[in-house]
Amino acid sequence: MADSLSHLKNQYKDHPGFIMSCGPSINSIDLEKLKWKLVIGTSLAYKSGVSLAYSCMGDKQIASQFWQELYDLPTTLIVSQTIKNSFFSDRPRTYGFEGTYTRRFCTDLSKGYIYGGGTSTFLAMQLAYWLGMNPVYCIGLDHYKTYEDGIGNISSTGRKNLSGKPLVVAEGKDKHHFTNDFYGKGTKYFLPTIDKMTASYKLTRVAYERNKREIYNLSPNTNLSEDIIPRKDFEEVINEI
């Protein structure tokens, strides 16, 4: 059964905040300027060293390999109920959500149902909305269109997920995250479903604009169209808030 997230509603109403994805453009940003800022991390964003108020994880394959590091973080975890039951049942400040197959941006998280959308960044976007954050600024949202091309040293396990994406094993450096050893040699992970992610970001913009909220992509190098998430410059934004 999903945890109630009712108490988080509008906890940061009209407070500007950041969503930290894990693209390599993070390395073009002075992360020291995020000190004392409200930041929601996605996946393994904690490896950047940035202090995270919240951290979102919906991928059990990744959680199963990094759960101990996540467990010890001084942050509030928002994870799938399956992940919580498996690794964090006794961890304080941990809330589990149930996934829904209805393709929508969930603006009401009171019953703990969230659409995964193929990426923990989409989870963070829904959480930021529920927290009342406004504007919301995304960093590291690089959104590679052809993730499989030039990904680095990987090998296939022969397995695929329900979306048909292969489960691979990291054998060396990968260029799609802010550190070359983001996963580390031997880590198993499913290649992302880019089309599903793109569709999720489209849902995000519609939901935010419909409710007079603002969301921007501050990533200096990104393949996500400005027609989906409008862009702003990180330095200009950080100097204004």
Biotite code that builds the C-alpha atoms (Angstrom):
import biotite.structure as struc

atoms = struc.array([
    struc.Atom([0.000, 0.000, 0.000], chain_id="A", res_id=1, res_name="MET", atom_name="CA", element="C"),
    struc.Atom([1.311, 3.423, -0.969], chain_id="A", res_id=2, res_name="ALA", atom_name="CA", element="C"),
    struc.Atom([2.283, 5.934, 1.696], chain_id="A", res_id=3, res_name="ASP", atom_name="CA", element="C"),
    struc.Atom([0.282, 9.115, 2.025], chain_id="A", res_id=4, res_name="SER", atom_name="CA", element="C"),
    struc.Atom([2.153, 12.146, 0.755], chain_id="A", res_id=5, res_name="LEU", atom_name="CA", element="C"),
    struc.Atom([-0.575, 14.546, 1.894], chain_id="A", res_id=6, res_name="SER", atom_name="CA", element="C"),
    struc.Atom([1.622, 16.288, 4.460], chain_id="A", res_id=7, res_name="HIS", atom_name="CA", element="C"),
    struc.Atom([4.044, 17.358, 1.725], chain_id="A", res_id=8, res_name="LEU", atom_name="CA", element="C"),
    struc.Atom([1.468, 19.413, -0.162], chain_id="A", res_id=9, res_name="LYS", atom_name="CA", element="C"),
    struc.Atom([2.611, 23.026, -0.619], chain_id="A", res_id=10, res_name="ASN", atom_name="CA", element="C"),
    struc.Atom([5.420, 22.559, 1.896], chain_id="A", res_id=11, res_name="GLN", atom_name="CA", element="C"),
    struc.Atom([7.462, 24.926, -0.266], chain_id="A", res_id=12, res_name="TYR", atom_name="CA", element="C"),
    struc.Atom([4.670, 26.951, -1.848], chain_id="A", res_id=13, res_name="LYS", atom_name="CA", element="C"),
    struc.Atom([6.026, 29.547, -4.299], chain_id="A", res_id=14, res_name="ASP", atom_name="CA", element="C"),
    struc.Atom([9.584, 28.731, -3.252], chain_id="A", res_id=15, res_name="HIS", atom_name="CA", element="C"),
    struc.Atom([12.029, 28.429, -6.181], chain_id="A", res_id=16, res_name="PRO", atom_name="CA", element="C"),
    struc.Atom([13.821, 25.107, -6.351], chain_id="A", res_id=17, res_name="GLY", atom_name="CA", element="C"),
    struc.Atom([15.944, 22.832, -8.503], chain_id="A", res_id=18, res_name="PHE", atom_name="CA", element="C"),
    struc.Atom([15.617, 19.343, -9.935], chain_id="A", res_id=19, res_name="ILE", atom_name="CA", element="C"),
    struc.Atom([18.986, 17.706, -10.443], chain_id="A", res_id=20, res_name="MET", atom_name="CA", element="C"),
    struc.Atom([19.184, 15.128, -13.207], chain_id="A", res_id=21, res_name="SER", atom_name="CA", element="C"),
    struc.Atom([22.465, 13.387, -13.953], chain_id="A", res_id=22, res_name="CYS", atom_name="CA", element="C"),
    struc.Atom([23.616, 14.500, -17.409], chain_id="A", res_id=23, res_name="GLY", atom_name="CA", element="C"),
    struc.Atom([27.243, 15.526, -18.053], chain_id="A", res_id=24, res_name="PRO", atom_name="CA", element="C"),
    struc.Atom([26.298, 19.203, -18.446], chain_id="A", res_id=25, res_name="SER", atom_name="CA", element="C"),
    struc.Atom([26.316, 19.240, -14.633], chain_id="A", res_id=26, res_name="ILE", atom_name="CA", element="C"),
    struc.Atom([30.081, 19.586, -15.012], chain_id="A", res_id=27, res_name="ASN", atom_name="CA", element="C"),
    struc.Atom([29.552, 22.974, -16.689], chain_id="A", res_id=28, res_name="SER", atom_name="CA", element="C"),
    struc.Atom([27.736, 24.337, -13.648], chain_id="A", res_id=29, res_name="ILE", atom_name="CA", element="C"),
    struc.Atom([29.273, 25.748, -10.474], chain_id="A", res_id=30, res_name="ASP", atom_name="CA", element="C"),
    struc.Atom([27.558, 23.408, -8.020], chain_id="A", res_id=31, res_name="LEU", atom_name="CA", element="C"),
    struc.Atom([28.784, 25.483, -5.076], chain_id="A", res_id=32, res_name="GLU", atom_name="CA", element="C"),
    struc.Atom([26.107, 27.998, -6.036], chain_id="A", res_id=33, res_name="LYS", atom_name="CA", element="C"),
    struc.Atom([23.435, 25.439, -5.151], chain_id="A", res_id=34, res_name="LEU", atom_name="CA", element="C"),
    struc.Atom([24.498, 25.548, -1.507], chain_id="A", res_id=35, res_name="LYS", atom_name="CA", element="C"),
    struc.Atom([21.513, 26.438, 0.677], chain_id="A", res_id=36, res_name="TRP", atom_name="CA", element="C"),
    struc.Atom([19.191, 26.040, -2.318], chain_id="A", res_id=37, res_name="LYS", atom_name="CA", element="C"),
    struc.Atom([16.213, 23.675, -2.394], chain_id="A", res_id=38, res_name="LEU", atom_name="CA", element="C"),
    struc.Atom([17.267, 20.720, -4.565], chain_id="A", res_id=39, res_name="VAL", atom_name="CA", element="C"),
    struc.Atom([15.457, 17.499, -5.481], chain_id="A", res_id=40, res_name="ILE", atom_name="CA", element="C"),
    struc.Atom([17.852, 14.813, -6.690], chain_id="A", res_id=41, res_name="GLY", atom_name="CA", element="C"),
    struc.Atom([17.079, 12.063, -9.173], chain_id="A", res_id=42, res_name="THR", atom_name="CA", element="C"),
    struc.Atom([18.525, 8.562, -9.321], chain_id="A", res_id=43, res_name="SER", atom_name="CA", element="C"),
    struc.Atom([22.192, 8.784, -8.196], chain_id="A", res_id=44, res_name="LEU", atom_name="CA", element="C"),
    struc.Atom([22.453, 12.594, -8.222], chain_id="A", res_id=45, res_name="ALA", atom_name="CA", element="C"),
    struc.Atom([23.830, 12.426, -4.675], chain_id="A", res_id=46, res_name="TYR", atom_name="CA", element="C"),
    struc.Atom([27.162, 11.389, -6.209], chain_id="A", res_id=47, res_name="LYS", atom_name="CA", element="C"),
    struc.Atom([27.616, 15.036, -7.228], chain_id="A", res_id=48, res_name="SER", atom_name="CA", element="C"),
    struc.Atom([28.070, 16.007, -3.586], chain_id="A", res_id=49, res_name="GLY", atom_name="CA", element="C"),
    struc.Atom([25.170, 18.478, -3.711], chain_id="A", res_id=50, res_name="VAL", atom_name="CA", element="C"),
    struc.Atom([22.996, 18.533, -0.586], chain_id="A", res_id=51, res_name="SER", atom_name="CA", element="C"),
    struc.Atom([19.550, 17.165, -1.532], chain_id="A", res_id=52, res_name="LEU", atom_name="CA", element="C"),
    struc.Atom([16.340, 17.930, 0.306], chain_id="A", res_id=53, res_name="ALA", atom_name="CA", element="C"),
    struc.Atom([14.641, 15.036, -1.482], chain_id="A", res_id=54, res_name="TYR", atom_name="CA", element="C"),
    struc.Atom([15.835, 12.188, -3.657], chain_id="A", res_id=55, res_name="SER", atom_name="CA", element="C"),
    struc.Atom([13.611, 10.285, -6.110], chain_id="A", res_id=56, res_name="CYS", atom_name="CA", element="C"),
    struc.Atom([14.187, 6.703, -7.251], chain_id="A", res_id=57, res_name="MET", atom_name="CA", element="C"),
    struc.Atom([11.801, 4.468, -9.167], chain_id="A", res_id=58, res_name="GLY", atom_name="CA", element="C"),
    struc.Atom([14.233, 1.985, -10.727], chain_id="A", res_id=59, res_name="ASP", atom_name="CA", element="C"),
    struc.Atom([14.526, -1.154, -8.603], chain_id="A", res_id=60, res_name="LYS", atom_name="CA", element="C"),
    struc.Atom([17.397, -2.492, -10.724], chain_id="A", res_id=61, res_name="GLN", atom_name="CA", element="C"),
    struc.Atom([19.510, 0.531, -9.781], chain_id="A", res_id=62, res_name="ILE", atom_name="CA", element="C"),
    struc.Atom([18.218, 0.724, -6.213], chain_id="A", res_id=63, res_name="ALA", atom_name="CA", element="C"),
    struc.Atom([19.210, -2.904, -5.597], chain_id="A", res_id=64, res_name="SER", atom_name="CA", element="C"),
    struc.Atom([22.846, -2.028, -6.298], chain_id="A", res_id=65, res_name="GLN", atom_name="CA", element="C"),
    struc.Atom([23.054, 1.350, -4.548], chain_id="A", res_id=66, res_name="PHE", atom_name="CA", element="C"),
    struc.Atom([20.508, 1.060, -1.756], chain_id="A", res_id=67, res_name="TRP", atom_name="CA", element="C"),
    struc.Atom([23.081, 1.230, 1.050], chain_id="A", res_id=68, res_name="GLN", atom_name="CA", element="C"),
    struc.Atom([24.420, 4.556, -0.188], chain_id="A", res_id=69, res_name="GLU", atom_name="CA", element="C"),
    struc.Atom([20.869, 5.856, -0.578], chain_id="A", res_id=70, res_name="LEU", atom_name="CA", element="C"),
    struc.Atom([19.968, 4.570, 2.884], chain_id="A", res_id=71, res_name="TYR", atom_name="CA", element="C"),
    struc.Atom([22.718, 6.620, 4.502], chain_id="A", res_id=72, res_name="ASP", atom_name="CA", element="C"),
    struc.Atom([21.881, 9.899, 2.770], chain_id="A", res_id=73, res_name="LEU", atom_name="CA", element="C"),
    struc.Atom([20.700, 12.791, 4.975], chain_id="A", res_id=74, res_name="PRO", atom_name="CA", element="C"),
    struc.Atom([17.677, 13.328, 2.726], chain_id="A", res_id=75, res_name="THR", atom_name="CA", element="C"),
    struc.Atom([14.021, 12.402, 2.354], chain_id="A", res_id=76, res_name="THR", atom_name="CA", element="C"),
    struc.Atom([13.638, 9.491, -0.051], chain_id="A", res_id=77, res_name="LEU", atom_name="CA", element="C"),
    struc.Atom([10.681, 9.182, -2.422], chain_id="A", res_id=78, res_name="ILE", atom_name="CA", element="C"),
    struc.Atom([10.833, 5.672, -3.889], chain_id="A", res_id=79, res_name="VAL", atom_name="CA", element="C"),
    struc.Atom([8.517, 3.087, -5.369], chain_id="A", res_id=80, res_name="SER", atom_name="CA", element="C"),
    struc.Atom([6.716, 1.026, -2.757], chain_id="A", res_id=81, res_name="GLN", atom_name="CA", element="C"),
    struc.Atom([8.502, -2.078, -4.031], chain_id="A", res_id=82, res_name="THR", atom_name="CA", element="C"),
    struc.Atom([11.880, -0.419, -3.458], chain_id="A", res_id=83, res_name="ILE", atom_name="CA", element="C"),
    struc.Atom([10.833, 0.755, -0.009], chain_id="A", res_id=84, res_name="LYS", atom_name="CA", element="C"),
    struc.Atom([9.631, -2.704, 1.008], chain_id="A", res_id=85, res_name="ASN", atom_name="CA", element="C"),
    struc.Atom([12.824, -4.322, -0.273], chain_id="A", res_id=86, res_name="SER", atom_name="CA", element="C"),
    struc.Atom([15.461, -1.947, 1.097], chain_id="A", res_id=87, res_name="PHE", atom_name="CA", element="C"),
    struc.Atom([14.081, 0.915, 3.187], chain_id="A", res_id=88, res_name="PHE", atom_name="CA", element="C"),
    struc.Atom([11.259, -0.482, 5.307], chain_id="A", res_id=89, res_name="SER", atom_name="CA", element="C"),
    struc.Atom([12.953, 0.667, 8.527], chain_id="A", res_id=90, res_name="ASP", atom_name="CA", element="C"),
    struc.Atom([14.437, 3.912, 7.194], chain_id="A", res_id=91, res_name="ARG", atom_name="CA", element="C"),
    struc.Atom([12.992, 7.186, 8.546], chain_id="A", res_id=92, res_name="PRO", atom_name="CA", element="C"),
    struc.Atom([12.019, 9.937, 6.099], chain_id="A", res_id=93, res_name="ARG", atom_name="CA", element="C"),
    struc.Atom([11.227, 7.428, 3.362], chain_id="A", res_id=94, res_name="THR", atom_name="CA", element="C"),
    struc.Atom([7.957, 7.407, 1.452], chain_id="A", res_id=95, res_name="TYR", atom_name="CA", element="C"),
    struc.Atom([6.769, 4.820, -1.017], chain_id="A", res_id=96, res_name="GLY", atom_name="CA", element="C"),
    struc.Atom([4.543, 5.433, -4.002], chain_id="A", res_id=97, res_name="PHE", atom_name="CA", element="C"),
    struc.Atom([2.551, 3.078, -6.182], chain_id="A", res_id=98, res_name="GLU", atom_name="CA", element="C"),
    struc.Atom([3.047, 3.375, -9.907], chain_id="A", res_id=99, res_name="GLY", atom_name="CA", element="C"),
    struc.Atom([0.120, 3.953, -12.218], chain_id="A", res_id=100, res_name="THR", atom_name="CA", element="C"),
    struc.Atom([-0.073, 2.935, -15.870], chain_id="A", res_id=101, res_name="TYR", atom_name="CA", element="C"),
    struc.Atom([-2.265, 5.925, -16.637], chain_id="A", res_id=102, res_name="THR", atom_name="CA", element="C"),
    struc.Atom([-0.075, 8.233, -18.680], chain_id="A", res_id=103, res_name="ARG", atom_name="CA", element="C"),
    struc.Atom([-0.605, 11.512, -16.921], chain_id="A", res_id=104, res_name="ARG", atom_name="CA", element="C"),
    struc.Atom([1.125, 14.079, -14.793], chain_id="A", res_id=105, res_name="PHE", atom_name="CA", element="C"),
    struc.Atom([-0.178, 13.463, -11.273], chain_id="A", res_id=106, res_name="CYS", atom_name="CA", element="C"),
    struc.Atom([-0.971, 16.788, -9.607], chain_id="A", res_id=107, res_name="THR", atom_name="CA", element="C"),
    struc.Atom([-2.474, 15.125, -6.510], chain_id="A", res_id=108, res_name="ASP", atom_name="CA", element="C"),
    struc.Atom([-0.065, 12.813, -4.668], chain_id="A", res_id=109, res_name="LEU", atom_name="CA", element="C"),
    struc.Atom([-2.169, 12.512, -1.523], chain_id="A", res_id=110, res_name="SER", atom_name="CA", element="C"),
    struc.Atom([-2.901, 8.831, -2.170], chain_id="A", res_id=111, res_name="LYS", atom_name="CA", element="C"),
    struc.Atom([0.654, 8.010, -3.157], chain_id="A", res_id=112, res_name="GLY", atom_name="CA", element="C"),
    struc.Atom([0.076, 7.215, -6.822], chain_id="A", res_id=113, res_name="TYR", atom_name="CA", element="C"),
    struc.Atom([2.609, 8.585, -9.302], chain_id="A", res_id=114, res_name="ILE", atom_name="CA", element="C"),
    struc.Atom([3.157, 7.861, -12.995], chain_id="A", res_id=115, res_name="TYR", atom_name="CA", element="C"),
    struc.Atom([6.787, 6.831, -13.492], chain_id="A", res_id=116, res_name="GLY", atom_name="CA", element="C"),
    struc.Atom([7.135, 8.139, -17.019], chain_id="A", res_id=117, res_name="GLY", atom_name="CA", element="C"),
    struc.Atom([10.350, 6.251, -17.709], chain_id="A", res_id=118, res_name="GLY", atom_name="CA", element="C"),
    struc.Atom([12.619, 8.487, -15.622], chain_id="A", res_id=119, res_name="THR", atom_name="CA", element="C"),
    struc.Atom([13.123, 9.585, -12.037], chain_id="A", res_id=120, res_name="SER", atom_name="CA", element="C"),
    struc.Atom([13.262, 13.160, -13.347], chain_id="A", res_id=121, res_name="THR", atom_name="CA", element="C"),
    struc.Atom([9.546, 12.925, -14.104], chain_id="A", res_id=122, res_name="PHE", atom_name="CA", element="C"),
    struc.Atom([8.950, 11.690, -10.557], chain_id="A", res_id=123, res_name="LEU", atom_name="CA", element="C"),
    struc.Atom([10.827, 14.742, -9.284], chain_id="A", res_id=124, res_name="ALA", atom_name="CA", element="C"),
    struc.Atom([8.760, 17.056, -11.490], chain_id="A", res_id=125, res_name="MET", atom_name="CA", element="C"),
    struc.Atom([5.551, 15.724, -9.975], chain_id="A", res_id=126, res_name="GLN", atom_name="CA", element="C"),
    struc.Atom([6.990, 15.941, -6.456], chain_id="A", res_id=127, res_name="LEU", atom_name="CA", element="C"),
    struc.Atom([8.136, 19.535, -7.022], chain_id="A", res_id=128, res_name="ALA", atom_name="CA", element="C"),
    struc.Atom([4.633, 20.427, -8.157], chain_id="A", res_id=129, res_name="TYR", atom_name="CA", element="C"),
    struc.Atom([3.081, 18.797, -5.073], chain_id="A", res_id=130, res_name="TRP", atom_name="CA", element="C"),
    struc.Atom([5.523, 20.609, -2.800], chain_id="A", res_id=131, res_name="LEU", atom_name="CA", element="C"),
    struc.Atom([4.367, 23.880, -4.349], chain_id="A", res_id=132, res_name="GLY", atom_name="CA", element="C"),
    struc.Atom([7.810, 24.797, -5.691], chain_id="A", res_id=133, res_name="MET", atom_name="CA", element="C"),
    struc.Atom([7.669, 27.633, -8.196], chain_id="A", res_id=134, res_name="ASN", atom_name="CA", element="C"),
    struc.Atom([9.553, 28.280, -10.389], chain_id="A", res_id=135, res_name="PRO", atom_name="CA", element="C"),
    struc.Atom([11.210, 24.891, -10.863], chain_id="A", res_id=136, res_name="VAL", atom_name="CA", element="C"),
    struc.Atom([14.623, 24.792, -12.539], chain_id="A", res_id=137, res_name="TYR", atom_name="CA", element="C"),
    struc.Atom([16.075, 21.608, -14.056], chain_id="A", res_id=138, res_name="CYS", atom_name="CA", element="C"),
    struc.Atom([19.809, 20.997, -14.331], chain_id="A", res_id=139, res_name="ILE", atom_name="CA", element="C"),
    struc.Atom([21.588, 18.022, -15.891], chain_id="A", res_id=140, res_name="GLY", atom_name="CA", element="C"),
    struc.Atom([18.552, 17.394, -18.102], chain_id="A", res_id=141, res_name="LEU", atom_name="CA", element="C"),
    struc.Atom([20.630, 16.602, -21.182], chain_id="A", res_id=142, res_name="ASP", atom_name="CA", element="C"),
    struc.Atom([18.206, 14.086, -22.705], chain_id="A", res_id=143, res_name="HIS", atom_name="CA", element="C"),
    struc.Atom([20.255, 12.103, -25.206], chain_id="A", res_id=144, res_name="TYR", atom_name="CA", element="C"),
    struc.Atom([18.182, 11.148, -28.236], chain_id="A", res_id=145, res_name="LYS", atom_name="CA", element="C"),
    struc.Atom([20.221, 8.087, -29.188], chain_id="A", res_id=146, res_name="THR", atom_name="CA", element="C"),
    struc.Atom([21.453, 6.756, -25.872], chain_id="A", res_id=147, res_name="TYR", atom_name="CA", element="C"),
    struc.Atom([22.604, 3.477, -27.367], chain_id="A", res_id=148, res_name="GLU", atom_name="CA", element="C"),
    struc.Atom([25.033, 5.214, -29.741], chain_id="A", res_id=149, res_name="ASP", atom_name="CA", element="C"),
    struc.Atom([28.470, 5.760, -28.268], chain_id="A", res_id=150, res_name="GLY", atom_name="CA", element="C"),
    struc.Atom([27.294, 4.877, -24.780], chain_id="A", res_id=151, res_name="ILE", atom_name="CA", element="C"),
    struc.Atom([30.681, 3.477, -23.852], chain_id="A", res_id=152, res_name="GLY", atom_name="CA", element="C"),
    struc.Atom([31.811, 0.041, -22.793], chain_id="A", res_id=153, res_name="ASN", atom_name="CA", element="C"),
    struc.Atom([28.824, -2.156, -22.059], chain_id="A", res_id=154, res_name="ILE", atom_name="CA", element="C"),
    struc.Atom([27.876, -5.774, -22.568], chain_id="A", res_id=155, res_name="SER", atom_name="CA", element="C"),
    struc.Atom([24.447, -7.309, -22.921], chain_id="A", res_id=156, res_name="SER", atom_name="CA", element="C"),
    struc.Atom([22.908, -9.743, -20.449], chain_id="A", res_id=157, res_name="THR", atom_name="CA", element="C"),
    struc.Atom([20.363, -10.977, -22.983], chain_id="A", res_id=158, res_name="GLY", atom_name="CA", element="C"),
    struc.Atom([17.476, -9.730, -20.823], chain_id="A", res_id=159, res_name="ARG", atom_name="CA", element="C"),
    struc.Atom([14.963, -7.031, -21.686], chain_id="A", res_id=160, res_name="LYS", atom_name="CA", element="C"),
    struc.Atom([12.340, -5.145, -19.700], chain_id="A", res_id=161, res_name="ASN", atom_name="CA", element="C"),
    struc.Atom([8.647, -4.761, -20.569], chain_id="A", res_id=162, res_name="LEU", atom_name="CA", element="C"),
    struc.Atom([9.511, -1.816, -22.815], chain_id="A", res_id=163, res_name="SER", atom_name="CA", element="C"),
    struc.Atom([11.894, -3.999, -24.807], chain_id="A", res_id=164, res_name="GLY", atom_name="CA", element="C"),
    struc.Atom([15.010, -2.229, -23.578], chain_id="A", res_id=165, res_name="LYS", atom_name="CA", element="C"),
    struc.Atom([18.050, -4.446, -22.911], chain_id="A", res_id=166, res_name="PRO", atom_name="CA", element="C"),
    struc.Atom([19.640, -4.980, -19.527], chain_id="A", res_id=167, res_name="LEU", atom_name="CA", element="C"),
    struc.Atom([23.325, -4.156, -19.927], chain_id="A", res_id=168, res_name="VAL", atom_name="CA", element="C"),
    struc.Atom([26.442, -4.347, -17.776], chain_id="A", res_id=169, res_name="VAL", atom_name="CA", element="C"),
    struc.Atom([28.799, -1.388, -17.437], chain_id="A", res_id=170, res_name="ALA", atom_name="CA", element="C"),
    struc.Atom([32.297, -2.416, -18.468], chain_id="A", res_id=171, res_name="GLU", atom_name="CA", element="C"),
    struc.Atom([33.966, 0.983, -18.467], chain_id="A", res_id=172, res_name="GLY", atom_name="CA", element="C"),
    struc.Atom([33.430, 4.708, -18.870], chain_id="A", res_id=173, res_name="LYS", atom_name="CA", element="C"),
    struc.Atom([30.094, 6.109, -20.009], chain_id="A", res_id=174, res_name="ASP", atom_name="CA", element="C"),
    struc.Atom([29.599, 9.625, -21.323], chain_id="A", res_id=175, res_name="LYS", atom_name="CA", element="C"),
    struc.Atom([25.943, 10.069, -20.472], chain_id="A", res_id=176, res_name="HIS", atom_name="CA", element="C"),
    struc.Atom([26.341, 11.095, -16.830], chain_id="A", res_id=177, res_name="HIS", atom_name="CA", element="C"),
    struc.Atom([28.275, 13.727, -14.916], chain_id="A", res_id=178, res_name="PHE", atom_name="CA", element="C"),
    struc.Atom([30.970, 11.261, -13.921], chain_id="A", res_id=179, res_name="THR", atom_name="CA", element="C"),
    struc.Atom([32.512, 8.520, -16.049], chain_id="A", res_id=180, res_name="ASN", atom_name="CA", element="C"),
    struc.Atom([32.080, 5.984, -13.260], chain_id="A", res_id=181, res_name="ASP", atom_name="CA", element="C"),
    struc.Atom([28.503, 7.021, -12.481], chain_id="A", res_id=182, res_name="PHE", atom_name="CA", element="C"),
    struc.Atom([27.413, 3.386, -12.346], chain_id="A", res_id=183, res_name="TYR", atom_name="CA", element="C"),
    struc.Atom([30.793, 1.735, -12.011], chain_id="A", res_id=184, res_name="GLY", atom_name="CA", element="C"),
    struc.Atom([32.091, -1.397, -13.652], chain_id="A", res_id=185, res_name="LYS", atom_name="CA", element="C"),
    struc.Atom([29.777, -4.351, -13.218], chain_id="A", res_id=186, res_name="GLY", atom_name="CA", element="C"),
    struc.Atom([26.622, -2.310, -12.591], chain_id="A", res_id=187, res_name="THR", atom_name="CA", element="C"),
    struc.Atom([23.574, -3.651, -14.397], chain_id="A", res_id=188, res_name="LYS", atom_name="CA", element="C"),
    struc.Atom([21.000, -1.260, -15.770], chain_id="A", res_id=189, res_name="TYR", atom_name="CA", element="C"),
    struc.Atom([18.293, -1.042, -18.410], chain_id="A", res_id=190, res_name="PHE", atom_name="CA", element="C"),
    struc.Atom([18.827, 1.350, -21.288], chain_id="A", res_id=191, res_name="LEU", atom_name="CA", element="C"),
    struc.Atom([16.274, 4.177, -21.066], chain_id="A", res_id=192, res_name="PRO", atom_name="CA", element="C"),
    struc.Atom([13.144, 4.569, -23.180], chain_id="A", res_id=193, res_name="THR", atom_name="CA", element="C"),
    struc.Atom([13.793, 8.017, -24.636], chain_id="A", res_id=194, res_name="ILE", atom_name="CA", element="C"),
    struc.Atom([10.428, 8.381, -26.399], chain_id="A", res_id=195, res_name="ASP", atom_name="CA", element="C"),
    struc.Atom([8.603, 7.661, -23.149], chain_id="A", res_id=196, res_name="LYS", atom_name="CA", element="C"),
    struc.Atom([10.724, 10.225, -21.329], chain_id="A", res_id=197, res_name="MET", atom_name="CA", element="C"),
    struc.Atom([10.045, 12.863, -23.981], chain_id="A", res_id=198, res_name="THR", atom_name="CA", element="C"),
    struc.Atom([6.302, 12.238, -23.724], chain_id="A", res_id=199, res_name="ALA", atom_name="CA", element="C"),
    struc.Atom([6.528, 12.621, -19.940], chain_id="A", res_id=200, res_name="SER", atom_name="CA", element="C"),
    struc.Atom([8.247, 15.998, -20.221], chain_id="A", res_id=201, res_name="TYR", atom_name="CA", element="C"),
    struc.Atom([5.489, 17.154, -22.578], chain_id="A", res_id=202, res_name="LYS", atom_name="CA", element="C"),
    struc.Atom([2.943, 16.209, -19.911], chain_id="A", res_id=203, res_name="LEU", atom_name="CA", element="C"),
    struc.Atom([4.984, 18.205, -17.398], chain_id="A", res_id=204, res_name="THR", atom_name="CA", element="C"),
    struc.Atom([4.908, 21.431, -19.365], chain_id="A", res_id=205, res_name="ARG", atom_name="CA", element="C"),
    struc.Atom([1.160, 21.163, -19.979], chain_id="A", res_id=206, res_name="VAL", atom_name="CA", element="C"),
    struc.Atom([0.464, 20.543, -16.277], chain_id="A", res_id=207, res_name="ALA", atom_name="CA", element="C"),
    struc.Atom([2.665, 23.397, -15.081], chain_id="A", res_id=208, res_name="TYR", atom_name="CA", element="C"),
    struc.Atom([1.349, 25.940, -17.564], chain_id="A", res_id=209, res_name="GLU", atom_name="CA", element="C"),
    struc.Atom([-2.261, 24.916, -17.025], chain_id="A", res_id=210, res_name="ARG", atom_name="CA", element="C"),
    struc.Atom([-1.860, 25.672, -13.342], chain_id="A", res_id=211, res_name="ASN", atom_name="CA", element="C"),
    struc.Atom([0.191, 28.842, -13.806], chain_id="A", res_id=212, res_name="LYS", atom_name="CA", element="C"),
    struc.Atom([3.426, 27.250, -12.637], chain_id="A", res_id=213, res_name="ARG", atom_name="CA", element="C"),
    struc.Atom([6.833, 27.770, -14.226], chain_id="A", res_id=214, res_name="GLU", atom_name="CA", element="C"),
    struc.Atom([9.441, 25.162, -15.099], chain_id="A", res_id=215, res_name="ILE", atom_name="CA", element="C"),
    struc.Atom([12.673, 25.723, -17.005], chain_id="A", res_id=216, res_name="TYR", atom_name="CA", element="C"),
    struc.Atom([15.623, 23.704, -18.256], chain_id="A", res_id=217, res_name="ASN", atom_name="CA", element="C"),
    struc.Atom([18.913, 25.338, -17.219], chain_id="A", res_id=218, res_name="LEU", atom_name="CA", element="C"),
    struc.Atom([21.121, 22.587, -18.662], chain_id="A", res_id=219, res_name="SER", atom_name="CA", element="C"),
    struc.Atom([23.792, 24.294, -20.837], chain_id="A", res_id=220, res_name="PRO", atom_name="CA", element="C"),
    struc.Atom([23.971, 21.320, -23.213], chain_id="A", res_id=221, res_name="ASN", atom_name="CA", element="C"),
    struc.Atom([20.665, 19.582, -23.843], chain_id="A", res_id=222, res_name="THR", atom_name="CA", element="C"),
    struc.Atom([18.845, 17.762, -26.610], chain_id="A", res_id=223, res_name="ASN", atom_name="CA", element="C"),
    struc.Atom([15.448, 18.446, -25.069], chain_id="A", res_id=224, res_name="LEU", atom_name="CA", element="C"),
    struc.Atom([13.565, 20.884, -27.261], chain_id="A", res_id=225, res_name="SER", atom_name="CA", element="C"),
    struc.Atom([12.697, 24.271, -25.830], chain_id="A", res_id=226, res_name="GLU", atom_name="CA", element="C"),
    struc.Atom([9.212, 23.615, -27.171], chain_id="A", res_id=227, res_name="ASP", atom_name="CA", element="C"),
    struc.Atom([8.893, 20.960, -24.454], chain_id="A", res_id=228, res_name="ILE", atom_name="CA", element="C"),
    struc.Atom([10.664, 22.586, -21.495], chain_id="A", res_id=229, res_name="ILE", atom_name="CA", element="C"),
    struc.Atom([11.676, 26.242, -22.050], chain_id="A", res_id=230, res_name="PRO", atom_name="CA", element="C"),
    struc.Atom([15.275, 27.169, -21.324], chain_id="A", res_id=231, res_name="ARG", atom_name="CA", element="C"),
    struc.Atom([16.999, 29.747, -19.195], chain_id="A", res_id=232, res_name="LYS", atom_name="CA", element="C"),
    struc.Atom([20.614, 30.432, -18.297], chain_id="A", res_id=233, res_name="ASP", atom_name="CA", element="C"),
    struc.Atom([21.845, 28.960, -15.011], chain_id="A", res_id=234, res_name="PHE", atom_name="CA", element="C"),
    struc.Atom([24.052, 31.923, -14.074], chain_id="A", res_id=235, res_name="GLU", atom_name="CA", element="C"),
    struc.Atom([21.289, 34.444, -14.688], chain_id="A", res_id=236, res_name="GLU", atom_name="CA", element="C"),
    struc.Atom([18.810, 32.440, -12.623], chain_id="A", res_id=237, res_name="VAL", atom_name="CA", element="C"),
    struc.Atom([21.133, 31.666, -9.717], chain_id="A", res_id=238, res_name="ILE", atom_name="CA", element="C"),
    struc.Atom([22.015, 35.344, -9.362], chain_id="A", res_id=239, res_name="ASN", atom_name="CA", element="C"),
    struc.Atom([18.338, 36.297, -9.128], chain_id="A", res_id=240, res_name="GLU", atom_name="CA", element="C"),
    struc.Atom([17.222, 33.911, -6.367], chain_id="A", res_id=241, res_name="ILE", atom_name="CA", element="C"),
])
